[in-house]
Amino acid sequence: MGAIIPIQENIFCEPCKDCGARPIIEQIKGAFTVRCPNDKTHYKTKLGLVNIEDWNLKNKTYPPLGNTKNPQKAS
């Protein structure tokens, strides 16, 4: 297990889309990864430089497709 580094609160990070936790940085043999602190099986970035942008992209929640106010059935 590598060193765990918390991400400063003033840096925007999307929460983990699986559990809602704020991500952490883990250092493994000189390389870094951004991952969920609760479960190592949730999404984590590739080893290398700290890539919070990739974390935010993969953990962004998107609104549902279609019109939720007036749902129409397909004909």
N, CA, C, O and CB atoms as a CASP TS submission, in Angstrom:
PFRMAT TS
TARGET T0000
AUTHOR 0000-0000-0000
METHOD Language model
MODEL 1
PARENT N/A
ATOM      1  N   MET     1       0.844  -1.178   0.000  1.00  0.00           N
ATOM      2  CA  MET     1       0.000   0.000   0.000  1.00  0.00           C
ATOM      3  C   MET     1       0.881   1.230   0.000  1.00  0.00           C
ATOM      4  O   MET     1       1.876   1.290   0.722  1.00  0.00           O
ATOM      5  CB  MET     1      -0.956   0.004   1.209  1.00  0.00           C
ATOM      6  N   GLY     2       0.518   2.208  -0.807  1.00  0.00           N
ATOM      7  CA  GLY     2       1.300   3.431  -0.917  1.00  0.00           C
ATOM      8  C   GLY     2       0.866   4.478   0.085  1.00  0.00           C
ATOM      9  O   GLY     2      -0.029   4.254   0.900  1.00  0.00           O
ATOM     10  N   ALA     3       1.515   5.622   0.010  1.00  0.00           N
ATOM     11  CA  ALA     3       1.182   6.741   0.885  1.00  0.00           C
ATOM     12  C   ALA     3      -0.118   7.389   0.427  1.00  0.00           C
ATOM     13  O   ALA     3      -0.339   7.580  -0.769  1.00  0.00           O
ATOM     14  CB  ALA     3       2.325   7.779   0.908  1.00  0.00           C
ATOM     15  N   ILE     4      -0.972   7.722   1.381  1.00  0.00           N
ATOM     16  CA  ILE     4      -2.256   8.359   1.096  1.00  0.00           C
ATOM     17  C   ILE     4      -2.108   9.861   1.318  1.00  0.00           C
ATOM     18  O   ILE     4      -1.631  10.300   2.364  1.00  0.00           O
ATOM     19  CB  ILE     4      -3.398   7.767   1.995  1.00  0.00           C
ATOM     20  N   ILE     5      -2.522  10.647   0.319  1.00  0.00           N
ATOM     21  CA  ILE     5      -2.430  12.106   0.389  1.00  0.00           C
ATOM     22  C   ILE     5      -3.832  12.670   0.176  1.00  0.00           C
ATOM     23  O   ILE     5      -4.428  12.447  -0.878  1.00  0.00           O
ATOM     24  CB  ILE     5      -1.414  12.676  -0.678  1.00  0.00           C
ATOM     25  N   PRO     6      -4.372  13.400   1.161  1.00  0.00           N
ATOM     26  CA  PRO     6      -5.696  14.006   0.949  1.00  0.00           C
ATOM     27  C   PRO     6      -5.601  15.166  -0.040  1.00  0.00           C
ATOM     28  O   PRO     6      -4.577  15.844  -0.118  1.00  0.00           O
ATOM     29  CB  PRO     6      -6.295  14.498   2.292  1.00  0.00           C
ATOM     30  N   ILE     7      -6.669  15.385  -0.787  1.00  0.00           N
ATOM     31  CA  ILE     7      -6.735  16.493  -1.737  1.00  0.00           C
ATOM     32  C   ILE     7      -7.294  17.706  -0.995  1.00  0.00           C
ATOM     33  O   ILE     7      -8.290  17.592  -0.280  1.00  0.00           O
ATOM     34  CB  ILE     7      -7.621  16.130  -2.993  1.00  0.00           C
ATOM     35  N   GLN     8      -6.661  18.856  -1.162  1.00  0.00           N
ATOM     36  CA  GLN     8      -7.111  20.069  -0.473  1.00  0.00           C
ATOM     37  C   GLN     8      -8.566  20.373  -0.810  1.00  0.00           C
ATOM     38  O   GLN     8      -9.033  20.120  -1.921  1.00  0.00           O
ATOM     39  CB  GLN     8      -6.219  21.267  -0.849  1.00  0.00           C
ATOM     40  N   GLU     9      -9.269  20.920   0.175  1.00  0.00           N
ATOM     41  CA  GLU     9     -10.688  21.223   0.001  1.00  0.00           C
ATOM     42  C   GLU     9     -10.947  22.290  -1.057  1.00  0.00           C
ATOM     43  O   GLU     9     -12.020  22.301  -1.660  1.00  0.00           O
ATOM     44  CB  GLU     9     -11.276  21.667   1.312  1.00  0.00           C
ATOM     45  N   ASN    10      -9.991  23.190  -1.299  1.00  0.00           N
ATOM     46  CA  ASN    10     -10.219  24.260  -2.277  1.00  0.00           C
ATOM     47  C   ASN    10     -10.020  23.791  -3.717  1.00  0.00           C
ATOM     48  O   ASN    10     -10.224  24.578  -4.641  1.00  0.00           O
ATOM     49  CB  ASN    10      -9.290  25.427  -1.993  1.00  0.00           C
ATOM     50  N   ILE    11      -9.630  22.538  -3.936  1.00  0.00           N
ATOM     51  CA  ILE    11      -9.511  21.962  -5.277  1.00  0.00           C
ATOM     52  C   ILE    11     -10.800  21.204  -5.578  1.00  0.00           C
ATOM     53  O   ILE    11     -11.191  20.308  -4.830  1.00  0.00           O
ATOM     54  CB  ILE    11      -8.255  21.016  -5.392  1.00  0.00           C
ATOM     55  N   PHE    12     -11.458  21.570  -6.677  1.00  0.00           N
ATOM     56  CA  PHE    12     -12.725  20.923  -7.016  1.00  0.00           C
ATOM     57  C   PHE    12     -12.495  19.497  -7.489  1.00  0.00           C
ATOM     58  O   PHE    12     -11.679  19.250  -8.378  1.00  0.00           O
ATOM     59  CB  PHE    12     -13.466  21.721  -8.092  1.00  0.00           C
ATOM     60  N   CYS    13     -13.213  18.572  -6.895  1.00  0.00           N
ATOM     61  CA  CYS    13     -13.200  17.163  -7.308  1.00  0.00           C
ATOM     62  C   CYS    13     -14.618  16.637  -7.270  1.00  0.00           C
ATOM     63  O   CYS    13     -15.346  16.857  -6.302  1.00  0.00           O
ATOM     64  CB  CYS    13     -12.267  16.305  -6.394  1.00  0.00           C
ATOM     65  N   GLU    14     -15.011  15.939  -8.330  1.00  0.00           N
ATOM     66  CA  GLU    14     -16.304  15.263  -8.317  1.00  0.00           C
ATOM     67  C   GLU    14     -16.242  14.148  -7.272  1.00  0.00           C
ATOM     68  O   GLU    14     -15.197  13.517  -7.112  1.00  0.00           O
ATOM     69  CB  GLU    14     -16.670  14.694  -9.739  1.00  0.00           C
ATOM     70  N   PRO    15     -17.337  13.897  -6.563  1.00  0.00           N
ATOM     71  CA  PRO    15     -17.337  12.759  -5.635  1.00  0.00           C
ATOM     72  C   PRO    15     -17.374  11.443  -6.408  1.00  0.00           C
ATOM     73  O   PRO    15     -17.743  11.417  -7.583  1.00  0.00           O
ATOM     74  CB  PRO    15     -18.543  12.845  -4.665  1.00  0.00           C
ATOM     75  N   CYS    16     -16.998  10.376  -5.761  1.00  0.00           N
ATOM     76  CA  CYS    16     -17.036   9.045  -6.384  1.00  0.00           C
ATOM     77  C   CYS    16     -18.472   8.748  -6.808  1.00  0.00           C
ATOM     78  O   CYS    16     -19.394   8.889  -6.004  1.00  0.00           O
ATOM     79  CB  CYS    16     -16.502   7.937  -5.402  1.00  0.00           C
ATOM     80  N   LYS    17     -18.671   8.341  -8.056  1.00  0.00           N
ATOM     81  CA  LYS    17     -20.034   8.099  -8.529  1.00  0.00           C
ATOM     82  C   LYS    17     -20.626   6.824  -7.935  1.00  0.00           C
ATOM     83  O   LYS    17     -21.840   6.629  -7.999  1.00  0.00           O
ATOM     84  CB  LYS    17     -20.052   8.015 -10.048  1.00  0.00           C
ATOM     85  N   ASP    18     -19.794   5.951  -7.357  1.00  0.00           N
ATOM     86  CA  ASP    18     -20.301   4.728  -6.742  1.00  0.00           C
ATOM     87  C   ASP    18     -20.729   4.924  -5.296  1.00  0.00           C
ATOM     88  O   ASP    18     -21.741   4.365  -4.874  1.00  0.00           O
ATOM     89  CB  ASP    18     -19.257   3.652  -6.811  1.00  0.00           C
ATOM     90  N   CYS    19     -19.969   5.719  -4.520  1.00  0.00           N
ATOM     91  CA  CYS    19     -20.286   5.841  -3.090  1.00  0.00           C
ATOM     92  C   CYS    19     -20.385   7.281  -2.603  1.00  0.00           C
ATOM     93  O   CYS    19     -20.826   7.504  -1.475  1.00  0.00           O
ATOM     94  CB  CYS    19     -19.246   5.125  -2.281  1.00  0.00           C
ATOM     95  N   GLY    20     -19.993   8.269  -3.409  1.00  0.00           N
ATOM     96  CA  GLY    20     -20.120   9.664  -3.023  1.00  0.00           C
ATOM     97  C   GLY    20     -18.969  10.218  -2.204  1.00  0.00           C
ATOM     98  O   GLY    20     -19.065  11.344  -1.716  1.00  0.00           O
ATOM     99  N   ALA    21     -17.891   9.477  -2.032  1.00  0.00           N
ATOM    100  CA  ALA    21     -16.753   9.932  -1.222  1.00  0.00           C
ATOM    101  C   ALA    21     -15.854  10.868  -2.027  1.00  0.00           C
ATOM    102  O   ALA    21     -15.783  10.779  -3.253  1.00  0.00           O
ATOM    103  CB  ALA    21     -15.938   8.727  -0.708  1.00  0.00           C
ATOM    104  N   ARG    22     -15.173  11.761  -1.319  1.00  0.00           N
ATOM    105  CA  ARG    22     -14.190  12.646  -1.947  1.00  0.00           C
ATOM    106  C   ARG    22     -12.934  11.817  -2.233  1.00  0.00           C
ATOM    107  O   ARG    22     -12.495  11.056  -1.371  1.00  0.00           O
ATOM    108  CB  ARG    22     -13.860  13.892  -1.026  1.00  0.00           C
ATOM    109  N   PRO    23     -12.349  11.951  -3.429  1.00  0.00           N
ATOM    110  CA  PRO    23     -11.184  11.128  -3.769  1.00  0.00           C
ATOM    111  C   PRO    23      -9.932  11.510  -2.984  1.00  0.00           C
ATOM    112  O   PRO    23      -9.856  12.579  -2.380  1.00  0.00           O
ATOM    113  CB  PRO    23     -10.899  11.236  -5.246  1.00  0.00           C
ATOM    114  N   ILE    24      -8.966  10.618  -3.010  1.00  0.00           N
ATOM    115  CA  ILE    24      -7.661  10.848  -2.398  1.00  0.00           C
ATOM    116  C   ILE    24      -6.597  10.566  -3.444  1.00  0.00           C
ATOM    117  O   ILE    24      -6.882   9.994  -4.496  1.00  0.00           O
ATOM    118  CB  ILE    24      -7.455   9.957  -1.128  1.00  0.00           C
ATOM    119  N   ILE    25      -5.368  10.970  -3.149  1.00  0.00           N
ATOM    120  CA  ILE    25      -4.225  10.659  -4.010  1.00  0.00           C
ATOM    121  C   ILE    25      -3.429   9.570  -3.311  1.00  0.00           C
ATOM    122  O   ILE    25      -3.151   9.665  -2.115  1.00  0.00           O
ATOM    123  CB  ILE    25      -3.334  11.936  -4.296  1.00  0.00           C
ATOM    124  N   GLU    26      -3.065   8.542  -4.055  1.00  0.00           N
ATOM    125  CA  GLU    26      -2.233   7.478  -3.507  1.00  0.00           C
ATOM    126  C   GLU    26      -0.907   7.468  -4.266  1.00  0.00           C
ATOM    127  O   GLU    26      -0.889   7.472  -5.497  1.00  0.00           O
ATOM    128  CB  GLU    26      -2.951   6.087  -3.602  1.00  0.00           C
ATOM    129  N   GLN    27       0.194   7.454  -3.530  1.00  0.00           N
ATOM    130  CA  GLN    27       1.519   7.398  -4.145  1.00  0.00           C
ATOM    131  C   GLN    27       2.031   5.975  -4.055  1.00  0.00           C
ATOM    132  O   GLN    27       2.110   5.393  -2.973  1.00  0.00           O
ATOM    133  CB  GLN    27       2.508   8.389  -3.461  1.00  0.00           C
ATOM    134  N   ILE    28       2.381   5.420  -5.220  1.00  0.00           N
ATOM    135  CA  ILE    28       2.898   4.055  -5.296  1.00  0.00           C
ATOM    136  C   ILE    28       4.206   4.098  -6.073  1.00  0.00           C
ATOM    137  O   ILE    28       4.205   4.331  -7.282  1.00  0.00           O
ATOM    138  CB  ILE    28       1.865   3.079  -5.972  1.00  0.00           C
ATOM    139  N   LYS    29       5.308   3.877  -5.392  1.00  0.00           N
ATOM    140  CA  LYS    29       6.641   3.836  -6.012  1.00  0.00           C
ATOM    141  C   LYS    29       6.919   5.042  -6.904  1.00  0.00           C
ATOM    142  O   LYS    29       7.363   4.872  -8.040  1.00  0.00           O
ATOM    143  CB  LYS    29       6.791   2.568  -6.825  1.00  0.00           C
ATOM    144  N   GLY    30       6.672   6.234  -6.423  1.00  0.00           N
ATOM    145  CA  GLY    30       6.986   7.443  -7.180  1.00  0.00           C
ATOM    146  C   GLY    30       5.936   7.865  -8.187  1.00  0.00           C
ATOM    147  O   GLY    30       6.060   8.935  -8.783  1.00  0.00           O
ATOM    148  N   ALA    31       4.912   7.063  -8.396  1.00  0.00           N
ATOM    149  CA  ALA    31       3.819   7.428  -9.299  1.00  0.00           C
ATOM    150  C   ALA    31       2.572   7.693  -8.461  1.00  0.00           C
ATOM    151  O   ALA    31       2.460   7.214  -7.332  1.00  0.00           O
ATOM    152  CB  ALA    31       3.555   6.303 -10.361  1.00  0.00           C
ATOM    153  N   PHE    32       1.652   8.447  -9.011  1.00  0.00           N
ATOM    154  CA  PHE    32       0.451   8.836  -8.284  1.00  0.00           C
ATOM    155  C   PHE    32      -0.795   8.349  -8.996  1.00  0.00           C
ATOM    156  O   PHE    32      -0.803   8.192 -10.217  1.00  0.00           O
ATOM    157  CB  PHE    32       0.398  10.348  -8.109  1.00  0.00           C
ATOM    158  N   THR    33      -1.850   8.110  -8.225  1.00  0.00           N
ATOM    159  CA  THR    33      -3.154   7.788  -8.772  1.00  0.00           C
ATOM    160  C   THR    33      -4.210   8.465  -7.911  1.00  0.00           C
ATOM    161  O   THR    33      -4.043   8.588  -6.697  1.00  0.00           O
ATOM    162  CB  THR    33      -3.379   6.248  -8.835  1.00  0.00           C
ATOM    163  N   VAL    34      -5.295   8.903  -8.539  1.00  0.00           N
ATOM    164  CA  VAL    34      -6.432   9.467  -7.814  1.00  0.00           C
ATOM    165  C   VAL    34      -7.468   8.352  -7.721  1.00  0.00           C
ATOM    166  O   VAL    34      -7.847   7.760  -8.732  1.00  0.00           O
ATOM    167  CB  VAL    34      -7.019  10.767  -8.533  1.00  0.00           C
ATOM    168  N   ARG    35      -7.926   8.068  -6.493  1.00  0.00           N
ATOM    169  CA  ARG    35      -8.862   6.961  -6.327  1.00  0.00           C
ATOM    170  C   ARG    35      -9.840   7.237  -5.188  1.00  0.00           C
ATOM    171  O   ARG    35      -9.690   8.204  -4.441  1.00  0.00           O
ATOM    172  CB  ARG    35      -8.103   5.656  -6.067  1.00  0.00           C
ATOM    173  N   CYS    36     -10.832   6.377  -5.072  1.00  0.00           N
ATOM    174  CA  CYS    36     -11.819   6.448  -4.003  1.00  0.00           C
ATOM    175  C   CYS    36     -11.183   5.957  -2.705  1.00  0.00           C
ATOM    176  O   CYS    36     -10.491   4.940  -2.715  1.00  0.00           O
ATOM    177  CB  CYS    36     -13.082   5.610  -4.353  1.00  0.00           C
ATOM    178  N   PRO    37     -11.398   6.652  -1.588  1.00  0.00           N
ATOM    179  CA  PRO    37     -10.804   6.218  -0.328  1.00  0.00           C
ATOM    180  C   PRO    37     -11.503   5.009   0.291  1.00  0.00           C
ATOM    181  O   PRO    37     -10.925   4.325   1.135  1.00  0.00           O
ATOM    182  CB  PRO    37     -10.819   7.352   0.649  1.00  0.00           C
ATOM    183  N   ASN    38     -12.735   4.744  -0.120  1.00  0.00           N
ATOM    184  CA  ASN    38     -13.519   3.679   0.507  1.00  0.00           C
ATOM    185  C   ASN    38     -13.299   2.303  -0.109  1.00  0.00           C
ATOM    186  O   ASN    38     -13.342   1.293   0.595  1.00  0.00           O
ATOM    187  CB  ASN    38     -14.969   4.019   0.432  1.00  0.00           C
ATOM    188  N   ASP    39     -13.063   2.256  -1.414  1.00  0.00           N
ATOM    189  CA  ASP    39     -12.986   0.952  -2.094  1.00  0.00           C
ATOM    190  C   ASP    39     -12.010   1.037  -3.269  1.00  0.00           C
ATOM    191  O   ASP    39     -12.174   1.877  -4.153  1.00  0.00           O
ATOM    192  CB  ASP    39     -14.397   0.498  -2.590  1.00  0.00           C
ATOM    193  N   LYS    40     -11.016   0.184  -3.277  1.00  0.00           N
ATOM    194  CA  LYS    40     -10.022   0.202  -4.362  1.00  0.00           C
ATOM    195  C   LYS    40     -10.587  -0.286  -5.691  1.00  0.00           C
ATOM    196  O   LYS    40      -9.961  -0.083  -6.731  1.00  0.00           O
ATOM    197  CB  LYS    40      -8.831  -0.651  -3.983  1.00  0.00           C
ATOM    198  N   THR    41     -11.757  -0.927  -5.678  1.00  0.00           N
ATOM    199  CA  THR    41     -12.336  -1.416  -6.932  1.00  0.00           C
ATOM    200  C   THR    41     -13.120  -0.337  -7.675  1.00  0.00           C
ATOM    201  O   THR    41     -13.460  -0.524  -8.843  1.00  0.00           O
ATOM    202  CB  THR    41     -13.243  -2.600  -6.656  1.00  0.00           C
ATOM    203  N   HIS    42     -13.414   0.795  -7.019  1.00  0.00           N
ATOM    204  CA  HIS    42     -14.064   1.902  -7.717  1.00  0.00           C
ATOM    205  C   HIS    42     -13.047   2.514  -8.679  1.00  0.00           C
ATOM    206  O   HIS    42     -11.865   2.174  -8.632  1.00  0.00           O
ATOM    207  CB  HIS    42     -14.612   2.977  -6.707  1.00  0.00           C
ATOM    208  N   TYR    43     -13.500   3.408  -9.543  1.00  0.00           N
ATOM    209  CA  TYR    43     -12.619   3.964 -10.578  1.00  0.00           C
ATOM    210  C   TYR    43     -11.385   4.624  -9.970  1.00  0.00           C
ATOM    211  O   TYR    43     -11.475   5.294  -8.941  1.00  0.00           O
ATOM    212  CB  TYR    43     -13.380   4.979 -11.434  1.00  0.00           C
ATOM    213  N   LYS    44     -10.238   4.432 -10.607  1.00  0.00           N
ATOM    214  CA  LYS    44      -9.017   5.151 -10.250  1.00  0.00           C
ATOM    215  C   LYS    44      -8.283   5.509 -11.527  1.00  0.00           C
ATOM    216  O   LYS    44      -8.400   4.817 -12.538  1.00  0.00           O
ATOM    217  CB  LYS    44      -8.109   4.304  -9.304  1.00  0.00           C
ATOM    218  N   THR    45      -7.525   6.599 -11.475  1.00  0.00           N
ATOM    219  CA  THR    45      -6.798   7.057 -12.652  1.00  0.00           C
ATOM    220  C   THR    45      -5.561   6.187 -12.858  1.00  0.00           C
ATOM    221  O   THR    45      -5.137   5.471 -11.951  1.00  0.00           O
ATOM    222  CB  THR    45      -6.403   8.549 -12.512  1.00  0.00           C
ATOM    223  N   LYS    46      -4.989   6.257 -14.055  1.00  0.00           N
ATOM    224  CA  LYS    46      -3.770   5.500 -14.348  1.00  0.00           C
ATOM    225  C   LYS    46      -2.612   6.039 -13.519  1.00  0.00           C
ATOM    226  O   LYS    46      -2.585   7.220 -13.174  1.00  0.00           O
ATOM    227  CB  LYS    46      -3.431   5.565 -15.857  1.00  0.00           C
ATOM    228  N   LEU    47      -1.655   5.170 -13.202  1.00  0.00           N
ATOM    229  CA  LEU    47      -0.474   5.601 -12.461  1.00  0.00           C
ATOM    230  C   LEU    47       0.306   6.616 -13.288  1.00  0.00           C
ATOM    231  O   LEU    47       0.415   6.480 -14.506  1.00  0.00           O
ATOM    232  CB  LEU    47       0.421   4.392 -12.097  1.00  0.00           C
ATOM    233  N   GLY    48       0.834   7.610 -12.639  1.00  0.00           N
ATOM    234  CA  GLY    48       1.605   8.662 -13.305  1.00  0.00           C
ATOM    235  C   GLY    48       1.482   9.936 -12.512  1.00  0.00           C
ATOM    236  O   GLY    48       1.607   9.929 -11.288  1.00  0.00           O
ATOM    237  N   LEU    49       1.235  11.035 -13.206  1.00  0.00           N
ATOM    238  CA  LEU    49       1.031  12.315 -12.542  1.00  0.00           C
ATOM    239  C   LEU    49      -0.384  12.381 -11.973  1.00  0.00           C
ATOM    240  O   LEU    49      -1.259  11.623 -12.393  1.00  0.00           O
ATOM    241  CB  LEU    49       1.282  13.487 -13.521  1.00  0.00           C
ATOM    242  N   VAL    50      -0.608  13.275 -11.028  1.00  0.00           N
ATOM    243  CA  VAL    50      -1.938  13.450 -10.445  1.00  0.00           C
ATOM    244  C   VAL    50      -2.866  13.985 -11.528  1.00  0.00           C
ATOM    245  O   VAL    50      -2.610  15.051 -12.087  1.00  0.00           O
ATOM    246  CB  VAL    50      -1.900  14.414  -9.210  1.00  0.00           C
ATOM    247  N   ASN    51      -3.943  13.259 -11.831  1.00  0.00           N
ATOM    248  CA  ASN    51      -4.843  13.628 -12.916  1.00  0.00           C
ATOM    249  C   ASN    51      -6.266  13.781 -12.381  1.00  0.00           C
ATOM    250  O   ASN    51      -7.101  12.890 -12.538  1.00  0.00           O
ATOM    251  CB  ASN    51      -4.796  12.573 -14.048  1.00  0.00           C
ATOM    252  N   ILE    52      -6.523  14.909 -11.755  1.00  0.00           N
ATOM    253  CA  ILE    52      -7.860  15.159 -11.200  1.00  0.00           C
ATOM    254  C   ILE    52      -8.863  15.407 -12.315  1.00  0.00           C
ATOM    255  O   ILE    52     -10.047  15.110 -12.159  1.00  0.00           O
ATOM    256  CB  ILE    52      -7.833  16.361 -10.234  1.00  0.00           C
ATOM    257  N   GLU    53      -8.402  15.950 -13.440  1.00  0.00           N
ATOM    258  CA  GLU    53      -9.291  16.197 -14.582  1.00  0.00           C
ATOM    259  C   GLU    53      -9.902  14.892 -15.097  1.00  0.00           C
ATOM    260  O   GLU    53     -11.094  14.845 -15.402  1.00  0.00           O
ATOM    261  CB  GLU    53      -8.524  16.904 -15.717  1.00  0.00           C
ATOM    262  N   ASP    54      -9.094  13.835 -15.197  1.00  0.00           N
ATOM    263  CA  ASP    54      -9.595  12.531 -15.631  1.00  0.00           C
ATOM    264  C   ASP    54     -10.584  11.986 -14.611  1.00  0.00           C
ATOM    265  O   ASP    54     -11.629  11.453 -14.984  1.00  0.00           O
ATOM    266  CB  ASP    54      -8.432  11.537 -15.836  1.00  0.00           C
ATOM    267  N   TRP    55     -10.265  12.116 -13.327  1.00  0.00           N
ATOM    268  CA  TRP    55     -11.181  11.661 -12.272  1.00  0.00           C
ATOM    269  C   TRP    55     -12.530  12.370 -12.418  1.00  0.00           C
ATOM    270  O   TRP    55     -13.576  11.722 -12.379  1.00  0.00           O
ATOM    271  CB  TRP    55     -10.575  11.925 -10.857  1.00  0.00           C
ATOM    272  N   ASN    56     -12.512  13.705 -12.588  1.00  0.00           N
ATOM    273  CA  ASN    56     -13.750  14.464 -12.709  1.00  0.00           C
ATOM    274  C   ASN    56     -14.545  14.045 -13.935  1.00  0.00           C
ATOM    275  O   ASN    56     -15.773  13.964 -13.880  1.00  0.00           O
ATOM    276  CB  ASN    56     -13.452  15.949 -12.769  1.00  0.00           C
ATOM    277  N   LEU    57     -13.866  13.781 -15.028  1.00  0.00           N
ATOM    278  CA  LEU    57     -14.540  13.367 -16.260  1.00  0.00           C
ATOM    279  C   LEU    57     -15.244  12.023 -16.082  1.00  0.00           C
ATOM    280  O   LEU    57     -16.387  11.863 -16.510  1.00  0.00           O
ATOM    281  CB  LEU    57     -13.535  13.282 -17.413  1.00  0.00           C
ATOM    282  N   LYS    58     -14.582  11.072 -15.463  1.00  0.00           N
ATOM    283  CA  LYS    58     -15.143   9.717 -15.306  1.00  0.00           C
ATOM    284  C   LYS    58     -16.188   9.627 -14.194  1.00  0.00           C
ATOM    285  O   LYS    58     -16.997   8.699 -14.194  1.00  0.00           O
ATOM    286  CB  LYS    58     -14.028   8.728 -15.022  1.00  0.00           C
ATOM    287  N   ASN    59     -16.191  10.565 -13.250  1.00  0.00           N
ATOM    288  CA  ASN    59     -17.123  10.503 -12.126  1.00  0.00           C
ATOM    289  C   ASN    59     -18.217  11.560 -12.189  1.00  0.00           C
ATOM    290  O   ASN    59     -18.971  11.733 -11.232  1.00  0.00           O
ATOM    291  CB  ASN    59     -16.370  10.647 -10.840  1.00  0.00           C
ATOM    292  N   LYS    60     -18.306  12.263 -13.308  1.00  0.00           N
ATOM    293  CA  LYS    60     -19.350  13.274 -13.467  1.00  0.00           C
ATOM    294  C   LYS    60     -20.692  12.584 -13.654  1.00  0.00           C
ATOM    295  O   LYS    60     -20.806  11.620 -14.412  1.00  0.00           O
ATOM    296  CB  LYS    60     -19.043  14.212 -14.667  1.00  0.00           C
ATOM    297  N   THR    61     -21.701  13.081 -12.961  1.00  0.00           N
ATOM    298  CA  THR    61     -23.044  12.536 -13.144  1.00  0.00           C
ATOM    299  C   THR    61     -23.756  13.377 -14.197  1.00  0.00           C
ATOM    300  O   THR    61     -23.738  14.607 -14.137  1.00  0.00           O
ATOM    301  CB  THR    61     -23.846  12.519 -11.793  1.00  0.00           C
ATOM    302  N   TYR    62     -24.363  12.727 -15.129  1.00  0.00           N
ATOM    303  CA  TYR    62     -25.049  13.399 -16.219  1.00  0.00           C
ATOM    304  C   TYR    62     -26.557  13.312 -16.007  1.00  0.00           C
ATOM    305  O   TYR    62     -27.045  12.320 -15.465  1.00  0.00           O
ATOM    306  CB  TYR    62     -24.651  12.785 -17.578  1.00  0.00           C
ATOM    307  N   PRO    63     -27.306  14.339 -16.426  1.00  0.00           N
ATOM    308  CA  PRO    63     -28.762  14.273 -16.291  1.00  0.00           C
ATOM    309  C   PRO    63     -29.316  13.187 -17.207  1.00  0.00           C
ATOM    310  O   PRO    63     -28.699  12.864 -18.222  1.00  0.00           O
ATOM    311  CB  PRO    63     -29.410  15.645 -16.619  1.00  0.00           C
ATOM    312  N   PRO    64     -30.467  12.624 -16.865  1.00  0.00           N
ATOM    313  CA  PRO    64     -31.051  11.581 -17.709  1.00  0.00           C
ATOM    314  C   PRO    64     -31.408  12.122 -19.089  1.00  0.00           C
ATOM    315  O   PRO    64     -31.734  13.299 -19.244  1.00  0.00           O
ATOM    316  CB  PRO    64     -32.295  10.991 -17.042  1.00  0.00           C
ATOM    317  N   LEU    65     -31.341  11.259 -20.070  1.00  0.00           N
ATOM    318  CA  LEU    65     -31.690  11.654 -21.430  1.00  0.00           C
ATOM    319  C   LEU    65     -33.202  11.763 -21.568  1.00  0.00           C
ATOM    320  O   LEU    65     -33.947  11.085 -20.860  1.00  0.00           O
ATOM    321  CB  LEU    65     -31.125  10.650 -22.454  1.00  0.00           C
ATOM    322  N   GLY    66     -33.642  12.599 -22.462  1.00  0.00           N
ATOM    323  CA  GLY    66     -35.064  12.735 -22.717  1.00  0.00           C
ATOM    324  C   GLY    66     -35.680  13.840 -21.886  1.00  0.00           C
ATOM    325  O   GLY    66     -35.017  14.488 -21.075  1.00  0.00           O
ATOM    326  N   ASN    67     -36.933  14.031 -22.104  1.00  0.00           N
ATOM    327  CA  ASN    67     -37.676  15.075 -21.411  1.00  0.00           C
ATOM    328  C   ASN    67     -38.315  14.456 -20.173  1.00  0.00           C
ATOM    329  O   ASN    67     -39.255  13.670 -20.296  1.00  0.00           O
ATOM    330  CB  ASN    67     -38.757  15.725 -22.344  1.00  0.00           C
ATOM    331  N   THR    68     -37.832  14.790 -19.005  1.00  0.00           N
ATOM    332  CA  THR    68     -38.356  14.194 -17.775  1.00  0.00           C
ATOM    333  C   THR    68     -39.660  14.863 -17.334  1.00  0.00           C
ATOM    334  O   THR    68     -40.413  14.295 -16.543  1.00  0.00           O
ATOM    335  CB  THR    68     -37.317  14.293 -16.656  1.00  0.00           C
ATOM    336  N   LYS    69     -39.931  16.087 -17.853  1.00  0.00           N
ATOM    337  CA  LYS    69     -41.183  16.769 -17.481  1.00  0.00           C
ATOM    338  C   LYS    69     -42.371  16.234 -18.266  1.00  0.00           C
ATOM    339  O   LYS    69     -43.470  16.123 -17.724  1.00  0.00           O
ATOM    340  CB  LYS    69     -41.055  18.275 -17.706  1.00  0.00           C
ATOM    341  N   ASN    70     -42.165  15.904 -19.531  1.00  0.00           N
ATOM    342  CA  ASN    70     -43.226  15.373 -20.390  1.00  0.00           C
ATOM    343  C   ASN    70     -42.738  14.107 -21.075  1.00  0.00           C
ATOM    344  O   ASN    70     -42.472  14.131 -22.277  1.00  0.00           O
ATOM    345  CB  ASN    70     -43.671  16.423 -21.441  1.00  0.00           C
ATOM    346  N   PRO    71     -42.614  13.008 -20.353  1.00  0.00           N
ATOM    347  CA  PRO    71     -42.137  11.793 -21.018  1.00  0.00           C
ATOM    348  C   PRO    71     -43.148  11.284 -22.036  1.00  0.00           C
ATOM    349  O   PRO    71     -44.349  11.245 -21.771  1.00  0.00           O
ATOM    350  CB  PRO    71     -41.844  10.705 -19.988  1.00  0.00           C
ATOM    351  N   GLN    72     -42.658  10.902 -23.180  1.00  0.00           N
ATOM    352  CA  GLN    72     -43.537  10.375 -24.234  1.00  0.00           C
ATOM    353  C   GLN    72     -43.086   8.966 -24.565  1.00  0.00           C
ATOM    354  O   GLN    72     -41.892   8.674 -24.615  1.00  0.00           O
ATOM    355  CB  GLN    72     -43.517  11.284 -25.514  1.00  0.00           C
ATOM    356  N   LYS    73     -44.043   8.114 -24.785  1.00  0.00           N
ATOM    357  CA  LYS    73     -43.729   6.733 -25.157  1.00  0.00           C
ATOM    358  C   LYS    73     -43.400   6.700 -26.648  1.00  0.00           C
ATOM    359  O   LYS    73     -43.949   7.460 -27.446  1.00  0.00           O
ATOM    360  CB  LYS    73     -44.921   5.766 -24.820  1.00  0.00           C
ATOM    361  N   ALA    74     -42.494   5.801 -26.993  1.00  0.00           N
ATOM    362  CA  ALA    74     -42.154   5.624 -28.405  1.00  0.00           C
ATOM    363  C   ALA    74     -43.330   5.004 -29.131  1.00  0.00           C
ATOM    364  O   ALA    74     -44.010   4.131 -28.591  1.00  0.00           O
ATOM    365  CB  ALA    74     -40.889   4.747 -28.571  1.00  0.00           C
ATOM    366  N   SER    75     -43.574   5.455 -30.361  1.00  0.00           N
ATOM    367  CA  SER    75     -44.699   4.905 -31.104  1.00  0.00           C
ATOM    368  C   SER    75     -44.285   3.868 -32.088  1.00  0.00           C
ATOM    369  O   SER    75     -45.129   3.312 -32.791  1.00  0.00           O
ATOM    370  CB  SER    75     -45.429   5.979 -31.807  1.00  0.00           C
TER
END
